[in-house]
Structures are given as C-alpha cells and as structure tokens.
C-alpha cells in the first residue's frame, strides 16, 4: 500500500473544502434552518406527534440523510471528474499507485466531508428541537456507512460522466426523488397500503428507517433489514468500482 | 538498458492501430529524441511506457522491471511532462508540485522542491494560483511536477510547443543538468532542429512504426540536404555547360534554377556557384533556400526502406 499517496489525495481533496468553505459548510447549515422553519415550525406545529416523538424531532434523522446523500455523491463525483475534465488525471494514472488506493483517497475524503457536515447539521438541529440519541454508536455507524456508500456511487458517476450534465443528472433525477419519497418527512406507515408496498422498493426507506431507529427506536422496517440493505448497496458499488478499474472503463484506453 | 521495448503494439477501440510492433532500446543517461509527424504514435508510445494507455501486445521494461507486473517500480522511476498544459487552475504552484511528490509516495522534501522551483524560475511564484500564470509559466509547472519525485527517466512530450526562446534555453539547461546527474531523457518533437540541438540518438517514427534509429550526427547528415532556388530574369533552354560541375536542375520552363547542397558539408559550393553564374552572365531576380519538410523526408525514408 502506498499510504503516502492515499494521504496526499485525501489531504488534497480536503483542502478543496477549505477553499469553498461557504458553499460546503454554510449552505447545509442554512438549508437545515430553512427546513426547520418550514416543516418544523410552520407545518410541524399542526402535526402533533408521530409514534410519541414530536414532529420537529421526528424529521431530524430524515433531514440529515436528505443532505448527507447528495453531498456525498457530489463531493466524490466532482473530486474524480475534475481531474478528468482538466486532464490532470494523467498524473494519477502514471503514479505508482493502485486503483484501490485512488478509491480510498477520493471516497475517504468525500465521505469524511459529508459526515462532518451531517454532524454540523445535527448540532444545528439541536438548537431548534430537543434531541435524544438512544444509540449514538449506531447513529454514527449508519451515518458513516451511508456517506461511504453514496461517495462510492458518486465516484462511479464521476468516472462515468463525460460532461457536466451527466454529472448532475443522476443526483437530480434519481437520488433527490427517492430521498423525498423515502420517508424523510413522514413515516411510511402513514401511507395507503399500496404505496407502503411501493415504498419498500425505495432503498432510501431502509437508510432513513435505520438511522431514525438509532435516534428514537422507532422504525418502518427492522434495523437488521436496514443494515442488510446498506450492505447490499455498498457491495454493489464496490463491485462496480472493481469492474471500472479492472477494465479501465473511461479512464484508460 | 534503461528502457527496453519489444514487439509493442497498440490498437485503440475504434480499430486505429497506433503502434505496430515497436522494438526500441534506450540506454541509461541517454538523451533520446523521438521524431515524427503528428499522429505518428509518439504520444501513444510514451503513454504506454508511463501506464496511461494499456498496450495490446508486446512488452516493456524500465530498469529491468516489467511495466505491468511491476508497475510500482517502473512508475516510481519515471517523470512525465505531457504535451497538453493540464493543471489545477485553482491550486498554487507549490501545492501542485508537493502533491505530485506525495502521489509518487515520496517523503516531503522542502529542499528538493525549492531547488526544482528555483531551477525553473518558479520560486517567486510558489504561492500564486496556477490560473494567474502565463502559458510558458504553466509549462514550467508541468516540468516541476514531473521532477518533484526525483525521477531517473524523464519523458518530455513536445516540450517546446508554444514555448518562447528564453524558456527553451532554460529547459535545455535543465535537461543538460539532469543528464549530468544520470537521468535518462526521452523527448518527442516534430522539429528536426530540436532533435539536432539536444539529442544523442534519434528515432524516426511514422504510422506506428520505427523507421530508423540512428546517432544524431549520422541522421543529420542524411537529413541535411537543402535547396537553393534562383528565379531567373531570362529563360534558359538548358543548364549551361560552364555550370555543369554544379548539381543544378532547371525548372519552371527554364525560369528557375535549383541547386541542391549538403548543409553539413565542409563547403556548400554556394559561393562558387554564384561566381560562376555571374561569369556566365546569368542574372536572377530573386533567390530562396528551402529545406525539405519532415514529411517529405519521411516519405523518402519510407521509400528507401528495403
């Protein structure tokens, strides 16, 4: 393992965040505040409680997930797409590093960034509603696993994309709709039975449900199933990344 | 041998055959020029050796290590300056150069980075963002990046494309210093003069094949033919007898005399020719010299292949 190279990529990616501090840190904090004003206060005041938890507190886990996923995807996809776009990718390909080291560097940095932001959002949320986290360890684990999985997905998108439009299209057309329909602002038990069944095909449901369980011990599906599904997504992404590097897909001719 | 290439071929996905069974040996500490027109396969050959392009067949070793099975060893030895100016516009000069060193797994070494930046007149710009630099300065940054990890082999792909005279001089100084420290240097160019100025040996590549590999001096003798064209005032029916000792050809319906000579010969015979023309009373309105273009030379080289 060329640890120094991994560390170099990691540091390089993290330093990008410092340069775009306003965009990367301030904007999620502001959007958290906005969600609380709209859903927590304006709408939430008319909804009493869901399964014994105040609506404001109920939406916190879903809201964090709502930001964590696209952030992980964009961080990682931009991270690897940019060298492709500017041409500096030649350096990565001609350096004495393996593909797995490149992935660890880029995906590790992207996941770190989005996890940090999720924690900042959690702290911001704490200013609006009293929070209790029954299983902090599991909360962190769900957070890190989700960040890693979606960073891997972002990395794949970054490799696959050959223009800026493609880079945006999956987060916009797939991830955002799934996130909104995945029980972020509601429990899927509030839906009619048919839609409950449809929702079970939405992977996001499992992520939100498990994450919410770590806060309040309430969930739409069992925690084991949630973890299992995350493992499936993570495994799928790893297989795709492995294939990309084995074949040099869109990287090497 | 520092680099040994055998039966190397590369066919791209679209069916284009960029390299057709290349065999090449490059010695330690040599300055080797790969000469060829655009699209000849120069960049593909370099890209394969550096690990950017996957070969379709054949084998390459660098310092005895196979570039595929032992890529970590070979790539650690190699520094690459690609043809295009590809840089991280938003980063500073110092950052990208240190980044390159780290990527190659080398310990940070402030003294080495300082030396590289000073040699390339970049030291004063180390904290500047790359997008604020001129094209020539960006080219220096590319070279600094390639030298950051102290390579033993340096590839310079079209290093002087769009580079001013001053930088060219500096660059050749850096190349000479590197060679003095034992670094092997391979550069590609489509300018004969460039190969002439700097290389020990020259390979001519065209359509994915090495046409010849030769010592520079020998090649220059072969490629050194030049022509002097004289536009005449009056039409000539034939080359006058008095001038028959010169290698002259009549062209443009007798309005032009063409004299072929060797630029590397001790005497080119031009003075004698002009004197004889004067004595023969042949007046001319204009004259120009031309050197056969590299393309023409390639054609003649390919034709003369057995």
Contacts between the chains, C-beta under 8 A, distances in Angstrom:
chain1	res1	chain2	res2	distance
A	2	B	72	7.3
A	2	B	105	4.5
A	4	B	102	5.8
A	4	B	105	4.7
A	4	B	106	7.2
A	4	B	107	7.3
A	5	B	102	6.4
A	5	B	103	5.1
A	5	B	104	7.1
A	5	B	105	5.2
A	7	B	102	7.1
A	8	B	99	6.0
A	8	B	102	3.0
A	8	B	103	5.4
A	9	B	103	7.2
A	11	B	102	7.8
A	12	B	95	8.0
A	12	B	99	5.5
A	15	B	95	7.6
A	19	B	90	6.7
A	86	B	86	5.6
A	86	B	87	7.0
A	86	B	88	6.5
A	86	B	89	7.1
A	87	B	82	7.7
A	87	B	84	5.7
A	87	B	86	3.1
A	88	B	86	5.1
A	88	B	87	6.6
A	88	B	88	5.9
A	90	B	52	5.7
A	90	B	80	7.0
A	90	B	82	5.4
A	90	B	86	6.6
A	91	B	80	8.0
A	91	B	100	6.4
A	91	B	103	6.3
A	91	B	145	7.1
A	92	B	103	7.2
A	93	B	50	7.9
A	93	B	51	5.9
A	93	B	52	4.7
A	94	B	50	4.3
A	94	B	51	5.1
A	94	B	52	5.6
A	94	B	75	6.0
A	94	B	78	7.0
A	94	B	80	5.3
A	95	B	75	6.1
A	95	B	103	4.5
A	95	B	104	5.5
A	96	B	71	6.7
A	96	B	72	4.2
A	96	B	73	7.6
A	96	B	74	8.0
A	96	B	75	4.1
A	96	B	76	4.7
A	96	B	104	6.1
A	96	B	105	6.1
A	97	B	72	8.0
A	97	B	103	6.8
A	97	B	105	7.5
A	248	B	54	6.1
A	252	B	52	6.7
A	252	B	53	6.4
A	252	B	54	5.4
A	253	B	12	5.8
A	253	B	13	6.7
A	253	B	53	5.6
A	253	B	54	7.2
